[in-house]
Amino acid sequence: HTEILAILSFVLSLGLIIYLVRSRRRESFHLGHLGLSFIIGGAIGNGIDRLIYRYVVDMLDFRLINFAVFNLADSFITVGVILFAIDAIFFEKKRQKKQA
Protein backbone atom coordinates (compact mmCIF):
# COMPACT_ATOMS: atom_id res chain seq x y z
CA HIS A 1 0.00 0.00 0.00
CA THR A 2 2.96 2.35 -0.45
CA GLU A 3 1.30 4.16 -3.35
CA ILE A 4 -1.69 4.98 -1.15
CA LEU A 5 0.61 6.32 1.59
CA ALA A 6 2.55 8.40 -0.94
CA ILE A 7 -0.61 9.89 -2.43
CA LEU A 8 -2.00 10.56 1.04
CA SER A 9 1.27 12.31 1.98
CA PHE A 10 1.03 14.58 -1.03
CA VAL A 11 -2.68 15.34 -0.58
CA LEU A 12 -2.22 16.19 3.10
CA SER A 13 0.87 18.24 2.28
CA LEU A 14 -1.06 20.18 -0.34
CA GLY A 15 -3.79 20.89 2.20
CA LEU A 16 -1.23 22.08 4.74
CA ILE A 17 0.50 24.26 2.13
CA ILE A 18 -2.81 25.93 1.26
CA TYR A 19 -3.54 26.48 4.95
CA LEU A 20 -0.05 27.87 5.54
CA VAL A 21 -0.23 30.29 2.59
CA ARG A 22 -3.66 31.59 3.67
CA SER A 23 -2.51 31.91 7.27
CA ARG A 24 0.61 33.83 6.24
CA ARG A 25 -1.57 36.36 4.39
CA ARG A 26 -3.48 37.10 7.61
CA GLU A 27 -0.64 37.14 10.13
CA SER A 28 3.12 37.43 10.42
CA PHE A 29 5.37 34.39 10.53
CA HIS A 30 5.34 32.57 13.87
CA LEU A 31 6.39 29.31 15.49
CA GLY A 32 3.28 27.48 14.29
CA HIS A 33 4.15 28.32 10.69
CA LEU A 34 7.65 26.93 11.21
CA GLY A 35 6.16 23.75 12.64
CA LEU A 36 3.84 23.39 9.65
CA SER A 37 6.79 23.90 7.32
CA PHE A 38 8.67 21.07 9.04
CA ILE A 39 5.62 18.79 8.83
CA ILE A 40 5.12 19.55 5.13
CA GLY A 41 8.80 18.95 4.35
CA GLY A 42 8.84 15.61 6.18
CA ALA A 43 5.60 14.43 4.58
CA ILE A 44 6.77 15.36 1.08
CA GLY A 45 10.14 13.67 1.71
CA ASN A 46 8.46 10.44 2.80
CA GLY A 47 6.02 10.66 -0.12
CA ILE A 48 8.82 11.03 -2.67
CA ASP A 49 10.72 8.09 -1.18
CA ARG A 50 7.61 5.91 -1.27
CA LEU A 51 6.86 6.78 -4.91
CA ILE A 52 10.41 6.35 -6.19
CA TYR A 53 11.81 3.56 -4.00
CA ARG A 54 8.57 2.07 -2.59
CA TYR A 55 10.02 2.52 0.93
CA VAL A 56 11.57 5.33 2.95
CA VAL A 57 15.33 5.71 2.48
CA ASP A 58 16.37 8.76 4.49
CA MET A 59 17.60 6.87 7.55
CA LEU A 60 20.42 8.05 9.78
CA ASP A 61 22.60 5.41 11.37
CA PHE A 62 25.23 6.44 13.91
CA ARG A 63 27.15 3.20 14.32
CA LEU A 64 30.09 4.89 16.02
CA ILE A 65 28.06 5.85 19.08
CA ASN A 66 25.60 2.92 19.20
CA PHE A 67 22.56 5.12 18.62
CA ALA A 68 19.20 4.06 17.19
CA VAL A 69 18.62 4.24 13.43
CA PHE A 70 15.94 6.84 12.69
CA ASN A 71 14.13 8.37 9.76
CA LEU A 72 15.05 11.99 9.03
CA ALA A 73 11.69 12.93 7.49
CA ASP A 74 9.81 11.45 10.45
CA SER A 75 12.07 13.47 12.74
CA PHE A 76 11.09 16.65 10.88
CA ILE A 77 7.41 15.73 11.23
CA THR A 78 7.84 15.09 14.96
CA VAL A 79 9.73 18.35 15.57
CA GLY A 80 7.13 20.20 13.48
CA VAL A 81 4.25 18.80 15.54
CA ILE A 82 6.06 19.80 18.76
CA LEU A 83 6.67 23.35 17.47
CA PHE A 84 3.07 23.66 16.29
CA ALA A 85 1.77 22.40 19.65
CA ILE A 86 4.00 24.81 21.61
CA ASP A 87 2.72 27.67 19.48
CA ALA A 88 -0.91 26.62 19.89
CA ILE A 89 -0.62 26.14 23.66
CA PHE A 90 1.48 29.16 24.62
CA PHE A 91 1.22 31.81 21.90
CA GLU A 92 -2.10 31.50 20.06
CA LYS A 93 -4.16 33.24 22.77
CA LYS A 94 -1.70 36.17 22.84
CA ARG A 95 -2.03 36.59 19.06
CA GLN A 96 -5.81 36.46 19.25
CA LYS A 97 -5.82 39.15 21.97
CA LYS A 98 -3.62 41.40 19.79
CA GLN A 99 -5.96 41.00 16.81
CA ALA A 100 -9.09 41.80 18.87
PyMOL commands that set and color helices and strands:
alter all, ss='L'
color gray80, all
select helices_A, chain A and resi 2-26+31-52+63-65+72-99
alter helices_A, ss='H'
color red, helices_A
select strands_A, chain A and resi 59-60+70-71
alter strands_A, ss='S'
color yellow, strands_A
deselect
rebuild
show_as cartoon
